[in-house]
């Protein structure tokens, strides 16, 4: 077989053939001209050859431009999320239009993609910042997404696990199954007993996920949920949100307990009054001695009802103001002098002494004088009621926590009321400031207590942004300490009130 010539190997033959094909109409016209003698045959042949070469060159350039355009489009698709590739240099107008259009479409697509990514990242930040836990579950019951709040509540490894493994609550799982089967959205309550008992309202809702895409775990820029497994979207999903309603439940229970306790506290003296009134109108109508005795009991019960109502009204007013801290300044020493003077006779009736001890010069606090008077009156009255007769009650004004650092101590003034009574068992200490809570209900009612004194103390101290400390040992007495923010200013007037010479202010009671 004969070896191809250089003409064929270099492709000139093919180019010429292509040119001849393109120049066929011109060649025909030239042939007609030759036949008619318009030009000589060799001139026609030369023109035909030139025309064929030009057409071949144009064809090669067009092929080269098309190949460059194809490579450019491929690079655009390969580098969809990176830097756009450089546009190729093409000469054909049609190829230039294609390159320009592709670049314009690429810029528009990149702009829209950036906007969508920014919106996605913003929504991811919002979901991550939500206080309520959120879970997204697919139609197979597998957790696909979980925000940080859900991780903190349920556990770190949630994504990719079956919902039944991470939330073992039958009512929640039944609600999810019902919603996934096409039912309406549901709300159920879930109790979490450990580490602290909490109640959640679980809301289960079905939704259709977005347009069909496939996402890879842990990929993409910007903040994300706690991670997500690869999923095919545009499928039914279930959104589970958990809202903490522990505070609401406790408030409802406290309200119910308050109404029940208040009704009971009012019903007891009211029943006594009604019973004695019926007796006075009946069998004891003419019995003067019985009438006097019954009237004394009735007056005592009426006074108890009046005190209860006053305490309830006082507590309501204090709760309304609790969010607004006071702005005045009060000298605790002067205030305690006035309180002790008003209660001194009551203490002497039980053989008790009220001794004031001041160990600091900075005794001014930020507070409301009337409310702080009520605090110290309630605490000292409780000591007089429940401490053993013929024992002293010591009221001490000091500087903050005894074992605290100097800066913290200087920022507080502590007022301590210590008695020498029977003491309070430790299991009761955390509940002493609850409304109507009594360690010994019978004894408390017998001495005229309403069960609201320490609740009033707690709310007043809360309004003053202070603290209440309670210490007690059975058989050794109790100590109540009120810590209040110190006020700026000089030392108070430390002149002692009138008291026995053997127990001056500044020395502990003996």
BELUR-V350198 format. One record per residue. RES is the residue in three letters. OMEGA is omega in radians with two decimals (999 if undefined). NEAR is the number of other ideal C-beta (glycine too) atoms within 12 Angstrom. Layout:
res->{RES	RES}
omega->{OMEGA	OMEGA}
near->{NEAR	NEAR}
//
This chain:
res->{UNK	UNK	UNK	UNK	UNK	UNK	UNK	UNK	UNK	UNK	UNK	UNK	UNK	UNK	UNK	UNK	UNK	UNK	UNK	UNK	UNK	UNK	UNK	UNK	UNK	UNK	UNK	UNK	UNK	UNK	UNK	UNK	UNK	UNK	UNK	UNK	UNK	UNK	UNK	UNK	UNK	UNK	UNK	UNK	UNK	UNK	UNK	UNK	UNK	UNK	UNK	UNK	UNK	UNK	UNK	UNK	UNK	UNK	UNK	UNK	UNK	UNK	UNK	UNK	UNK	UNK	UNK	UNK	UNK	UNK	UNK	UNK	UNK	UNK	UNK	UNK	UNK	UNK	UNK	UNK	UNK	UNK	UNK	UNK	UNK	UNK	UNK	UNK	UNK	UNK	UNK	UNK	UNK	UNK	UNK	UNK	UNK	UNK	UNK	UNK	UNK	UNK	UNK	UNK	UNK	UNK	UNK	UNK	UNK	UNK	UNK	UNK	UNK	UNK	UNK	UNK	UNK	UNK	UNK	UNK	UNK	UNK	UNK	UNK	UNK	UNK	UNK	UNK	UNK	UNK	UNK	UNK	UNK	UNK	UNK	UNK	UNK	UNK	UNK	UNK	UNK	UNK	UNK	UNK	UNK	UNK	UNK	UNK	UNK	UNK	UNK	UNK	UNK	UNK	UNK	UNK	UNK	UNK	UNK	UNK	UNK	UNK	UNK	UNK	UNK	UNK	UNK	UNK	UNK	UNK	UNK	UNK	UNK	UNK	UNK	UNK	UNK	UNK	UNK	UNK	UNK	UNK	UNK	UNK	UNK	UNK	UNK	UNK	UNK	UNK	UNK	UNK	UNK	UNK	UNK	UNK	UNK	UNK	UNK	UNK	UNK	UNK	UNK	UNK	UNK	UNK	UNK	UNK	UNK	UNK	UNK	UNK	UNK	UNK	UNK	UNK	UNK	UNK	UNK	UNK	UNK	UNK	UNK	UNK	UNK	UNK	UNK	UNK	UNK	UNK	UNK	UNK	UNK	UNK	UNK	UNK	UNK	UNK	UNK	UNK	UNK	UNK	UNK	UNK	UNK	UNK	UNK	UNK	UNK	UNK	UNK	UNK	UNK	UNK	UNK	UNK	UNK	UNK	UNK	UNK	UNK	UNK	UNK	UNK	UNK	UNK	UNK	UNK	UNK	UNK	UNK	UNK	UNK	UNK	UNK	UNK	UNK	UNK	UNK	UNK	UNK	UNK	UNK	UNK	UNK	UNK	UNK	UNK	UNK	UNK	UNK	UNK	UNK	UNK	UNK	UNK	UNK	UNK	UNK	UNK	UNK	UNK	UNK	UNK	UNK	UNK	UNK	UNK	UNK	UNK	UNK	UNK	UNK	UNK	UNK	UNK	UNK	UNK	UNK	UNK	UNK	UNK	UNK	UNK	UNK	UNK	UNK	UNK	UNK	UNK	UNK	UNK	UNK	UNK	UNK	UNK	UNK	UNK	UNK	UNK	UNK	UNK	UNK	UNK	UNK	UNK	UNK	UNK	UNK	UNK	UNK	UNK	UNK	UNK	UNK	UNK	UNK	UNK	UNK	UNK	UNK	UNK	UNK	UNK	UNK	UNK	UNK	UNK	UNK	UNK	UNK	UNK	UNK	UNK	UNK	UNK	UNK	UNK	UNK	UNK	UNK	UNK	UNK	UNK	UNK	UNK	UNK	UNK	UNK	UNK	UNK	UNK	UNK	UNK	UNK	UNK	UNK	UNK	UNK	UNK	UNK	UNK	UNK	UNK	UNK	UNK	UNK	UNK	UNK	UNK	UNK	UNK	UNK	UNK	UNK	UNK	UNK	UNK	UNK	UNK	UNK	UNK	UNK	UNK	UNK	UNK	UNK	UNK	UNK	UNK	UNK	UNK	UNK	UNK	UNK	UNK	UNK	UNK	UNK	UNK	UNK	UNK	UNK	UNK	UNK	UNK	UNK	UNK	UNK	UNK	UNK	UNK	UNK	UNK	UNK	UNK	UNK	UNK	UNK	UNK	UNK	UNK	UNK	UNK	UNK	UNK	UNK	UNK	UNK	UNK	UNK	UNK	UNK	UNK	UNK	UNK	UNK	UNK	UNK	UNK	UNK	UNK	UNK	UNK	UNK	UNK	UNK	UNK	UNK	UNK	UNK	UNK	UNK	UNK	UNK	UNK	UNK	UNK	UNK	UNK	UNK	UNK	UNK	UNK	UNK	UNK	UNK	UNK	UNK	UNK}
omega->{-3.08	-3.13	3.14	-3.14	3.09	3.13	-3.14	-3.09	-3.10	3.09	-3.12	3.12	3.14	3.14	3.14	3.13	3.13	3.13	3.12	3.11	-3.13	-3.08	-3.08	3.13	3.14	3.14	3.11	-3.14	3.13	3.12	3.09	3.14	3.12	-3.14	-3.12	3.06	-3.11	3.11	3.10	-3.04	-3.08	3.06	3.11	3.13	3.13	3.11	3.13	3.13	3.13	3.13	3.12	3.10	3.11	3.12	3.12	3.13	3.12	3.14	3.12	3.13	3.13	3.11	3.13	3.13	3.13	3.10	3.11	3.11	3.14	3.11	3.14	3.13	3.10	3.13	3.08	-3.13	-3.14	-3.08	-3.06	-3.08	3.10	3.09	3.14	3.13	3.10	3.13	-3.13	3.07	3.13	-3.05	-3.11	3.12	-3.14	3.12	3.09	3.11	3.13	3.14	3.14	3.13	3.12	3.12	3.12	3.11	3.14	3.11	3.13	-3.12	3.14	3.11	3.13	3.11	3.12	3.12	3.13	3.12	3.09	3.10	3.11	-3.13	3.11	3.11	3.10	3.10	3.12	-3.13	3.13	-3.11	-3.11	3.11	-3.11	3.06	3.10	3.06	3.01	-3.06	3.14	-3.07	3.11	3.14	-3.14	3.12	-3.12	3.11	3.10	-3.13	-3.09	3.12	3.09	3.10	-3.13	-3.08	-2.97	-3.10	-3.06	-3.06	-3.10	-3.02	3.13	3.14	3.09	-3.10	-3.12	3.13	-3.04	3.11	-3.08	3.13	-3.01	-3.10	3.12	-3.13	3.09	3.12	3.12	3.13	-3.12	-3.14	3.12	3.11	3.11	-3.13	3.13	3.11	-3.08	3.03	3.09	3.10	-3.14	3.11	3.04	-3.01	-3.06	-0.07	3.03	-3.09	3.12	3.13	-3.13	2.93	-3.09	-3.14	-3.08	-3.10	-3.14	3.09	3.08	-3.13	-2.98	-3.10	-3.07	3.00	3.07	-3.11	3.14	-3.08	3.02	-3.14	3.12	-3.12	3.07	-3.13	-3.13	2.96	-3.07	-3.09	3.09	-3.13	3.10	-3.12	2.96	-3.02	-3.09	3.08	3.13	3.10	3.11	3.12	-3.13	3.08	-3.13	-3.14	-3.10	3.13	-3.14	3.14	3.13	3.14	3.13	3.12	3.10	3.13	3.11	3.11	3.12	3.11	-3.12	3.14	3.14	-3.13	3.13	3.11	-3.14	-3.12	3.11	-3.09	-3.08	3.10	3.13	3.09	3.11	3.13	-3.13	-3.13	-3.14	3.08	3.09	3.13	-3.13	3.12	-3.11	-3.01	-3.06	-3.11	-3.07	-3.10	-3.06	-3.10	3.12	-3.13	3.14	-3.14	-3.13	3.13	3.09	3.12	-3.14	3.11	3.11	3.14	3.09	3.08	3.10	3.10	3.13	3.12	3.13	3.13	3.10	3.14	3.10	3.11	3.12	3.14	3.12	3.12	-3.13	3.14	3.11	-3.10	-2.96	-3.11	-3.12	-3.12	3.11	-3.11	-3.11	3.09	-3.07	3.06	-3.06	-3.12	3.12	-3.14	-3.14	3.03	-3.11	-3.14	-3.12	3.12	-3.11	-3.09	-3.06	-3.14	3.12	3.11	-3.13	3.10	3.11	3.12	-3.09	3.02	3.10	-3.03	3.14	3.14	-3.14	-3.10	-3.14	3.10	3.14	-3.06	-3.14	-3.14	3.02	-3.08	3.07	-3.01	-3.11	-3.11	3.10	3.03	3.12	3.12	-3.05	3.04	-3.13	-3.11	-3.14	3.10	3.09	3.11	3.12	-3.09	-2.91	3.12	3.13	3.11	3.09	3.07	3.13	2.98	-3.04	3.08	-3.06	3.04	-3.09	-3.05	3.03	3.13	-3.14	-3.08	-3.12	3.11	-3.04	-3.12	3.13	3.13	-3.12	-3.10	-3.09	2.97	-3.10	3.05	-3.05	3.05	-3.10	3.10	3.12	-3.12	-3.11	-3.10	-3.09	3.08	-3.03	-3.09	3.13	-2.97	-3.06	-3.08	-3.05	-3.09	3.06	3.12	3.07	3.10	-3.13	3.04	3.10	-3.05	-3.11	-3.14	-3.13	3.13	-3.12	-3.13	2.99	3.13	3.13	-3.10	-3.11	-3.04	-3.11	3.04	3.08	3.11	-3.11	-3.09	3.08	3.13	3.07	3.12	3.14	-3.12	3.12	-3.11	3.08	3.08	-3.12	3.06	-3.13	3.03	-3.12	-3.14	-3.11	3.12	-3.07	3.12	3.09	-3.11	3.10	3.09	-3.10	3.11	3.14	3.10	3.09	-3.14	-3.13	3.14	-3.12	3.07	-3.07	3.13	-3.08	3.01	-3.14	3.12	-3.08	-3.08	-3.10	3.14	3.14	3.09	-3.14	3.09	-3.13	3.14	3.13	999}
near->{3	5	8	13	11	10	14	15	11	13	19	21	18	20	27	27	20	25	27	26	18	23	30	18	15	23	24	16	19	28	20	15	19	20	14	11	11	15	19	14	16	12	16	26	19	15	24	30	23	21	28	30	23	22	27	28	22	21	26	23	22	22	21	20	26	22	18	27	30	20	22	30	26	16	23	30	18	15	17	19	17	13	12	25	21	14	24	27	15	26	19	23	13	16	28	20	15	24	31	19	19	29	24	17	19	28	17	15	20	21	15	15	20	18	14	20	20	17	16	23	20	16	22	26	18	17	29	27	16	22	18	26	38	38	44	39	45	33	26	22	28	29	39	36	36	40	36	28	25	37	23	19	32	32	20	15	15	35	33	25	25	20	36	19	19	30	34	15	26	15	21	35	27	21	31	41	24	20	31	30	17	12	16	14	21	27	21	29	23	35	22	23	12	8	7	12	14	23	25	33	27	40	28	37	26	28	21	15	25	19	12	12	16	17	23	13	18	15	14	20	15	18	21	26	36	34	30	32	26	18	28	19	22	16	24	25	32	40	33	46	32	37	26	26	24	22	15	17	21	19	14	15	19	21	15	15	22	26	18	16	27	29	17	21	33	27	19	24	28	22	18	25	26	17	20	28	21	16	21	23	14	15	14	22	14	11	15	12	11	19	21	15	17	27	21	16	23	28	18	22	29	22	19	30	26	19	28	33	21	19	32	28	18	28	34	20	20	32	23	13	20	22	12	15	21	28	15	20	27	35	33	48	36	28	38	44	30	23	36	41	22	21	32	27	13	25	30	18	13	26	16	31	31	42	37	45	33	36	26	28	22	31	37	31	45	28	36	28	25	21	36	40	30	35	45	45	31	40	44	42	36	39	40	38	33	36	36	22	20	15	27	33	45	38	44	34	42	35	32	32	21	19	10	17	13	13	12	18	21	21	25	36	44	40	49	40	45	36	39	27	33	24	24	31	17	16	11	22	24	17	21	34	31	26	34	32	27	30	29	19	19	11	16	24	24	15	24	25	30	40	39	37	41	40	37	40	42	33	32	39	38	26	31	40	22	35	26	32	29	31	20	32	19	16	13	18	26	38	31	42	33	42	32	44	32	36	27	13	18	13	21	26	19	25	17	22	25	14	24	17	9	11	21	20	30	21	19	20	25	13}
//
